[in-house]
């Protein structure tokens, strides 16, 4: 089976790109090195594609999103997709995390390594003896995702009911959940399905890419796609 997509990105509800770029640079002072693509303003949002976050580093993704949200005093939403099977977002308001959504709360349990105990007996490490590796697509395994809060903080013109439907409707490709959500909260839905690696290697195919800023000058080390690690 072909590998799906892996990517991370952050979207901030602000039109002050210089302030946001300065905040991104300040974040990395003393924390090591990273690189980023910073989008132009789109419908009141600026998108950030960070190199370290794009290595499926959820801790750095959420920490950076909170930092940028706090310094820009704005709403931010961080997206992460793993293998097109799991979609997650974290919602921030002025630096505070106010919501976290996952499309599949059983995702990691389903892929946990099994440990053989005895003949005909096994457990999944860290999850107990009753976890099975397969789940029905129709089962709602989402967790989090406050549609009313998403609507109010993003200024979306759509209804909370529509946002709720996007979050709870099973999707064969998890990416579709976040691109649909991006569309109704005015984030550029094409940019919402990208990560740093994709922009670095295939940016010339992305609409509006000529207006993106790359920080700092120079190129990062070669990044091996998660599917090939």
C-alpha positions, 0 to 999 in steps of 0.5 A: 500500500502506498505511503500517505502524506506526512506534514505539519503547518501553523496558521495565524489570524494576523496580517502582520507578517514582519511581526510574525517573522521576527517572533519566529526568529526570536523563538529559535534564538537559543533553541538551535536551528530551524528554517521556515517558509512564511506565506503572505496574508491570505484572507486575514491569515498567515501560514508558517511551515517550519522545518523542525515541526515538519519532522512530525515533532508535535511538541515543537509544533505546539510550542512554536504555535503557542509562542507565535500566537502569544507574541502576535496576540492572535488566534493560531491553529496547528495542523498535523497529518500522519500517513494520511491516516491521522489528522490533528489540530491544536487551537490557540488564543493569545498563546493559550491552547484552548482545544485539541482535535484528533481524528482517531483517538485509537491510532497509536494503540492500533499500531503499538508493538505487540509483546508475546506473553505466552501461547495464544496470549498477547498485549500491545505495549502500554495499552493493555490486553484488549486492543485489537489492530483493526477498527471499523471506519464507521466508528466515531473515534474522534476526540476534542474539536469544539465547533463553536469555539472554532467558529467564534475564534476564527470568525468563520461565516459557516455554521457550527453544525457544518464545522461539527460535520467536518470533524465527525464525518469519517474520511478515508484520507485524513488530509481531507478533514483539515483541508475542509476545515481550512476552507470554512475558516478562511485558511488557504486550503491548498497551503493547509495540506503542505509542509516545509519539505513539500514547499522546499522541493515542489514549491514552484507548483504551489499557487502564490509561492513566489510571495513566500519568504524563506527564513533564514538564508541558506538551506537545512540539512537533507530531511528524509521523509517520514515514510522512508525512515 
